[in-house]
Amino acid sequence: MIYLISGGSGSGKSKFAEDEALKYNGRKLYIATMENKSISAKERILKHRKMRQGKDFEILEKEKFFNNLDLSEYEIVLLECLPNLTANHIYSGGNINLLYDDINFLMMAAENLIIVTNDISSCAINYSDEVYKYIKILNQLVCSIAEQADKVIEVTAGIPIYHKGEK
């Protein structure tokens, strides 16, 4: 089962994704992809660590390059989050092909996979050409994942809206 869970910043998508993962029995792997390179990143990482505290997750903080992971022992894998992974590949020593390799590997190797993504393209802000390039890459990846996903869920104010698959 592949889930794609999206939503804006502060929408409750991460909590929803964690709650979905916790419905599974067996080992649960949480892959956190945020690079720990700024004060705001450190604050978000701490916030997410607190959110996961006491939950039944094994945590792997890994920014990219997943193809050597053994996922065979995990019933569910949660990837948090696709925009970070995309940025890590584009701006920190990866590339688009390696980004797709990471996603394809997870989709093939994980028995059940939850991918969390942000809806960052709905803002009415003028971005630089570089940011538009990033948004285009991310949106193409999201569309590709959505085509293959069993469930596509948008979370708004903590409320899930199912665009594909049933509740």
Backbone as CSV, one residue per row, in Angstrom:
resi,resn,N_x,N_y,N_z,CA_x,CA_y,CA_z,C_x,C_y,C_z
1,MET,0.858,-1.170,0.000,0.000,0.000,0.000,0.901,1.229,0.000
2,ILE,0.634,2.136,-0.911,1.378,3.391,-0.980,0.410,4.537,-0.731
3,TYR,0.752,5.365,0.229,-0.017,6.558,0.560,0.793,7.780,0.147
4,LEU,0.113,8.776,-0.401,0.698,10.096,-0.603,-0.172,11.058,0.195
5,ILE,0.425,11.704,1.177,-0.314,12.616,2.055,0.259,14.010,1.878
6,SER,-0.615,14.943,1.511,-0.170,16.309,1.251,-0.973,17.293,2.086
7,GLY,-0.476,18.514,2.119,-1.161,19.592,2.818,-0.224,20.772,2.959
8,GLY,-0.778,21.886,3.299,0.019,23.085,3.519,0.766,23.007,4.838
9,SER,1.595,24.000,5.075,2.341,24.082,6.323,1.366,24.209,7.484
10,GLY,1.554,23.398,8.515,0.693,23.448,9.691,-0.684,22.851,9.480
11,SER,-0.863,22.066,8.416,-2.181,21.507,8.088,-2.563,20.294,8.925
12,GLY,-1.580,19.680,9.578,-1.825,18.452,10.322,-1.468,17.204,9.533
13,LYS,-0.833,17.391,8.384,-0.503,16.245,7.534,0.477,15.279,8.208
14,SER,1.451,15.808,8.950,2.426,14.930,9.608,1.768,14.098,10.694
15,LYS,0.932,14.703,11.494,0.210,13.958,12.538,-0.691,12.912,11.908
16,PHE,-1.392,13.292,10.850,-2.263,12.336,10.158,-1.447,11.161,9.630
17,ALA,-0.301,11.444,9.003,0.556,10.384,8.463,1.044,9.461,9.576
18,GLU,1.460,10.041,10.694,1.906,9.217,11.824,0.771,8.357,12.344
19,ASP,-0.415,8.935,12.471,-1.573,8.167,12.957,-1.895,7.010,12.012
20,GLU,-1.801,7.248,10.706,-2.034,6.171,9.736,-0.990,5.072,9.905
21,ALA,0.272,5.456,10.063,1.344,4.467,10.224,1.154,3.650,11.501
22,LEU,0.688,4.297,12.551,0.519,3.603,13.834,-0.611,2.580,13.807
23,LYS,-1.437,2.595,12.790,-2.506,1.589,12.644,-1.935,0.230,12.250
24,TYR,-0.694,0.225,11.751,-0.055,-1.019,11.337,0.596,-1.689,12.536
25,ASN,0.554,-3.021,12.530,1.282,-3.801,13.533,2.693,-4.017,13.011
26,GLY,3.580,-4.422,13.866,4.935,-4.711,13.414,5.821,-3.480,13.458
27,ARG,7.015,-3.641,12.919,8.018,-2.584,12.972,7.660,-1.449,12.033
28,LYS,7.917,-0.225,12.517,7.602,0.987,11.776,8.859,1.841,11.667
29,LEU,9.221,2.187,10.448,10.396,3.024,10.230,9.951,4.413,9.804
30,TYR,10.483,5.404,10.470,10.217,6.815,10.159,11.505,7.389,9.599
31,ILE,11.498,7.761,8.315,12.667,8.360,7.683,12.470,9.871,7.667
32,ALA,13.299,10.579,8.428,13.248,12.036,8.508,14.348,12.599,7.620
33,THR,13.962,13.472,6.671,14.914,13.901,5.641,15.435,15.324,5.801
34,MET,14.980,16.054,6.804,15.396,17.459,6.924,16.878,17.570,7.267
35,GLU,17.573,18.393,6.498,18.976,18.678,6.802,19.038,19.579,8.023
36,ASN,19.949,19.287,8.911,20.083,20.007,10.178,21.155,21.090,10.018
37,LYS,20.841,22.126,9.188,21.866,23.108,8.843,21.538,24.534,9.237
38,SER,20.381,24.771,9.821,20.027,26.141,10.200,19.279,26.117,11.529
39,ILE,19.135,27.268,12.128,18.410,27.362,13.395,16.955,26.948,13.200
40,SER,16.318,27.420,12.126,14.913,27.064,11.901,14.772,25.570,11.620
41,ALA,15.730,24.975,10.912,15.693,23.527,10.670,15.837,22.771,11.987
42,LYS,16.762,23.208,12.830,16.942,22.564,14.127,15.657,22.632,14.952
43,GLU,14.971,23.779,14.929,13.717,23.936,15.662,12.641,22.995,15.134
44,ARG,12.517,22.874,13.807,11.512,21.973,13.220,11.843,20.518,13.539
45,ILE,13.129,20.182,13.487,13.538,18.813,13.813,13.171,18.490,15.252
46,LEU,13.442,19.408,16.170,13.079,19.190,17.574,11.574,19.046,17.741
47,LYS,10.806,19.879,17.035,9.340,19.794,17.094,8.869,18.414,16.640
48,HIS,9.411,17.928,15.526,9.003,16.622,15.011,9.494,15.487,15.908
49,ARG,10.664,15.625,16.509,11.130,14.601,17.449,10.173,14.495,18.633
50,LYS,9.711,15.644,19.131,8.744,15.645,20.239,7.425,15.019,19.816
51,MET,6.992,15.298,18.590,5.746,14.704,18.085,5.843,13.179,18.037
52,ARG,7.022,12.653,17.715,7.213,11.205,17.576,7.506,10.518,18.903
53,GLN,7.841,11.300,19.917,8.261,10.738,21.197,7.187,9.818,21.766
54,GLY,7.603,8.648,22.197,6.692,7.702,22.811,5.851,6.918,21.814
55,LYS,6.032,7.195,20.537,5.303,6.442,19.518,6.168,5.261,19.098
56,ASP,5.576,4.352,18.411,6.209,3.076,18.087,7.002,3.138,16.784
57,PHE,7.864,4.164,16.647,8.657,4.314,15.422,10.127,4.058,15.710
58,GLU,10.794,3.430,14.753,12.241,3.443,14.706,12.583,4.609,13.786
59,ILE,13.463,5.489,14.227,13.743,6.728,13.509,15.069,6.611,12.776
60,LEU,15.041,7.016,11.512,16.256,7.126,10.720,16.300,8.546,10.180
61,GLU,17.251,9.335,10.655,17.438,10.683,10.127,18.468,10.580,9.012
62,LYS,17.955,10.601,7.792,18.797,10.401,6.606,18.282,11.326,5.513
63,GLU,19.169,12.141,4.980,18.781,13.203,4.055,18.503,12.711,2.636
64,LYS,19.135,11.622,2.225,18.963,11.092,0.865,19.756,9.797,0.739
65,PHE,19.691,9.193,-0.446,20.417,7.970,-0.791,19.954,6.783,0.058
66,PHE,18.786,6.247,-0.289,18.155,5.190,0.494,18.368,3.786,-0.063
67,ASN,18.972,3.642,-1.238,18.965,2.354,-1.912,19.751,1.245,-1.223
68,ASN,20.474,1.562,-0.168,21.176,0.502,0.565,20.455,0.117,1.861
69,LEU,19.244,0.656,2.072,18.490,0.334,3.280,17.821,-1.035,3.146
70,ASP,17.811,-1.785,4.218,17.073,-3.043,4.258,15.723,-2.752,4.912
71,LEU,14.688,-2.724,4.118,13.347,-2.414,4.616,12.498,-3.663,4.816
72,SER,13.086,-4.826,4.615,12.321,-6.078,4.636,11.704,-6.391,6.001
73,GLU,12.242,-5.848,7.057,11.731,-6.137,8.399,10.649,-5.163,8.857
74,TYR,10.349,-4.169,8.045,9.394,-3.135,8.445,8.045,-3.363,7.771
75,GLU,7.005,-3.263,8.556,5.662,-3.372,8.000,5.235,-2.070,7.335
76,ILE,5.738,-0.945,7.846,5.392,0.359,7.278,6.606,1.274,7.349
77,VAL,6.775,2.075,6.303,7.829,3.084,6.247,7.143,4.422,6.002
78,LEU,7.500,5.419,6.804,6.963,6.771,6.647,8.109,7.684,6.242
79,LEU,7.963,8.350,5.110,8.972,9.302,4.630,8.479,10.715,4.895
80,GLU,9.223,11.457,5.685,8.888,12.848,6.050,10.082,13.714,5.674
81,CYS,10.140,14.498,4.704,9.085,14.739,3.744,9.684,14.910,2.358
82,LEU,8.838,14.786,1.355,9.266,14.827,-0.042,9.900,16.159,-0.452
83,PRO,9.365,17.321,-0.052,10.045,18.572,-0.421,11.471,18.667,0.114
84,ASN,11.699,18.199,1.335,13.064,18.200,1.872,13.967,17.277,1.062
85,LEU,13.477,16.069,0.779,14.267,15.122,-0.002,14.606,15.706,-1.370
86,THR,13.627,16.349,-1.988,13.849,16.962,-3.299,14.924,18.039,-3.213
87,ALA,14.807,18.922,-2.240,15.806,19.981,-2.063,17.183,19.388,-1.764
88,ASN,17.227,18.350,-0.953,18.506,17.711,-0.621,19.203,17.206,-1.880
89,HIS,18.442,16.643,-2.793,19.039,16.138,-4.033,19.425,17.262,-4.980
90,ILE,18.577,18.265,-5.092,18.854,19.331,-6.058,19.998,20.228,-5.596
91,TYR,20.048,20.521,-4.302,20.980,21.542,-3.816,22.125,20.999,-2.967
92,SER,22.109,19.720,-2.619,23.139,19.204,-1.701,23.729,17.886,-2.181
93,GLY,24.239,17.879,-3.383,25.038,16.739,-3.823,24.279,15.571,-4.414
94,GLY,23.070,15.769,-4.823,22.352,14.717,-5.529,21.970,15.238,-6.901
95,ASN,20.981,14.636,-7.477,20.434,15.134,-8.735,19.047,14.530,-8.925
96,ILE,18.363,14.933,-9.985,16.980,14.487,-10.196,16.915,12.972,-10.379
97,ASN,17.865,12.397,-11.105,17.849,10.943,-11.307,17.997,10.197,-9.985
98,LEU,18.879,10.681,-9.119,19.058,10.034,-7.818,17.833,10.233,-6.925
99,LEU,17.176,11.371,-7.065,15.919,11.614,-6.344,14.883,10.567,-6.740
100,TYR,14.691,10.381,-8.044,13.744,9.363,-8.517,14.186,7.961,-8.100
101,ASP,15.496,7.709,-8.079,15.992,6.411,-7.612,15.583,6.172,-6.164
102,ASP,15.729,7.198,-5.319,15.336,7.060,-3.914,13.853,6.727,-3.780
103,ILE,13.016,7.477,-4.498,11.570,7.262,-4.400,11.188,5.895,-4.957
104,ASN,11.714,5.553,-6.108,11.397,4.245,-6.695,11.847,3.104,-5.805
105,PHE,13.020,3.251,-5.195,13.491,2.217,-4.272,12.507,2.046,-3.118
106,LEU,12.110,3.160,-2.493,11.180,3.069,-1.363,9.857,2.440,-1.787
107,MET,9.373,2.823,-2.962,8.088,2.296,-3.430,8.160,0.801,-3.725
108,MET,9.313,0.318,-4.123,9.472,-1.106,-4.416,9.843,-1.918,-3.175
109,ALA,10.662,-1.353,-2.294,11.214,-2.120,-1.178,10.322,-2.133,0.059
110,ALA,9.505,-1.103,0.235,8.665,-1.033,1.436,7.360,-1.785,1.201
111,GLU,6.997,-2.618,2.155,5.721,-3.329,2.071,4.563,-2.332,2.045
112,ASN,4.643,-1.332,2.917,3.680,-0.235,2.975,4.476,1.044,3.147
113,LEU,4.083,2.088,2.428,4.860,3.326,2.411,3.928,4.521,2.495
114,ILE,4.260,5.438,3.391,3.570,6.717,3.479,4.574,7.799,3.119
115,ILE,4.233,8.599,2.117,5.074,9.715,1.702,4.328,10.997,2.040
116,VAL,4.976,11.873,2.801,4.391,13.158,3.173,4.987,14.236,2.286
117,THR,4.113,15.096,1.755,4.577,16.201,0.927,3.825,17.469,1.293
118,ASN,4.408,18.595,0.953,3.781,19.904,1.192,3.146,20.406,-0.087
119,ASP,2.086,21.156,0.071,1.475,21.853,-1.055,2.089,23.242,-1.096
120,ILE,3.268,23.335,-1.708,3.991,24.612,-1.692,3.721,25.466,-2.910
121,SER,3.069,24.919,-3.910,2.879,25.686,-5.146,1.594,26.502,-5.148
122,SER,0.821,26.457,-4.074,-0.454,27.181,-4.065,-0.328,28.597,-3.509
123,CYS,0.846,28.965,-3.083,1.049,30.322,-2.566,1.087,31.317,-3.725
124,ALA,0.549,32.474,-3.486,0.529,33.515,-4.531,1.694,34.470,-4.325
125,ILE,2.896,33.911,-4.376,4.107,34.692,-4.147,4.969,34.603,-5.401
126,ASN,5.636,35.673,-5.730,6.569,35.647,-6.850,7.901,35.084,-6.371
127,TYR,8.276,33.959,-6.951,9.523,33.305,-6.595,10.575,33.559,-7.662
128,SER,11.817,33.278,-7.308,12.901,33.341,-8.281,12.764,32.186,-9.268
129,ASP,13.451,32.286,-10.382,13.431,31.214,-11.379,13.913,29.894,-10.780
130,GLU,14.894,29.966,-9.888,15.428,28.751,-9.250,14.363,28.065,-8.397
131,VAL,13.585,28.854,-7.672,12.519,28.278,-6.846,11.425,27.685,-7.726
132,TYR,11.073,28.363,-8.810,10.086,27.808,-9.738,10.566,26.482,-10.329
133,LYS,11.857,26.397,-10.622,12.429,25.142,-11.124,12.247,24.033,-10.084
134,TYR,12.557,24.329,-8.830,12.380,23.367,-7.734,10.914,22.947,-7.618
135,ILE,9.992,23.908,-7.641,8.563,23.610,-7.513,8.104,22.718,-8.669
136,LYS,8.591,22.986,-9.870,8.222,22.175,-11.026,8.699,20.731,-10.856
137,ILE,9.929,20.555,-10.411,10.472,19.209,-10.180,9.651,18.487,-9.119
138,LEU,9.376,19.182,-8.024,8.601,18.581,-6.938,7.200,18.211,-7.418
139,ASN,6.540,19.097,-8.133,5.177,18.817,-8.609,5.151,17.644,-9.580
140,GLN,6.150,17.544,-10.441,6.219,16.401,-11.359,6.390,15.101,-10.581
141,LEU,7.222,15.136,-9.548,7.435,13.955,-8.711,6.157,13.582,-7.967
142,VAL,5.474,14.573,-7.411,4.220,14.319,-6.695,3.198,13.678,-7.640
143,CYS,3.081,14.194,-8.849,2.143,13.624,-9.828,2.505,12.175,-10.148
144,SER,3.782,11.895,-10.310,4.235,10.536,-10.592,3.896,9.594,-9.442
145,ILE,4.140,10.043,-8.222,3.826,9.220,-7.049,2.315,9.026,-6.938
146,ALA,1.545,10.090,-7.141,0.085,10.011,-7.035,-0.489,8.990,-8.010
147,GLU,0.072,8.913,-9.217,-0.391,7.927,-10.193,-0.210,6.506,-9.685
148,GLN,0.869,6.268,-8.954,1.187,4.924,-8.480,0.607,4.615,-7.103
149,ALA,0.217,5.648,-6.372,-0.249,5.477,-4.994,-1.619,4.812,-4.955
150,ASP,-1.837,4.073,-3.879,-3.151,3.479,-3.618,-4.086,4.505,-3.001
151,LYS,-3.516,5.393,-2.174,-4.299,6.436,-1.522,-3.585,7.770,-1.668
152,VAL,-4.342,8.792,-2.063,-3.837,10.161,-2.138,-4.760,10.987,-1.255
153,ILE,-4.169,11.577,-0.221,-4.954,12.253,0.805,-4.393,13.649,1.016
154,GLU,-5.268,14.626,0.992,-4.907,16.003,1.299,-5.441,16.309,2.694
155,VAL,-4.609,16.901,3.538,-5.029,17.245,4.895,-5.098,18.760,5.010
156,THR,-6.253,19.242,5.438,-6.480,20.665,5.653,-7.065,20.837,7.050
157,ALA,-6.390,21.614,7.884,-6.841,21.844,9.265,-7.114,20.524,9.980
158,GLY,-6.260,19.535,9.727,-6.390,18.239,10.376,-7.453,17.331,9.783
159,ILE,-8.148,17.800,8.758,-9.233,17.028,8.148,-8.730,16.390,6.853
160,PRO,-8.790,15.047,6.761,-8.320,14.383,5.542,-9.372,14.427,4.436
161,ILE,-8.908,14.718,3.231,-9.751,14.692,2.043,-9.141,13.638,1.120
162,TYR,-9.890,12.592,0.856,-9.396,11.481,0.047,-9.633,11.782,-1.428
163,HIS,-8.532,11.904,-2.193,-8.627,12.141,-3.620,-8.506,10.830,-4.399
164,LYS,-7.933,9.822,-3.766,-7.777,8.506,-4.381,-7.758,7.481,-3.265
165,GLY,-8.458,6.400,-3.446,-8.544,5.370,-2.418,-9.617,5.710,-1.415
166,GLU,-9.975,4.734,-0.635,-11.062,4.928,0.322,-10.525,5.061,1.734
167,LYS,-11.346,5.665,2.564,-11.009,5.908,3.968,-10.748,4.620,4.699
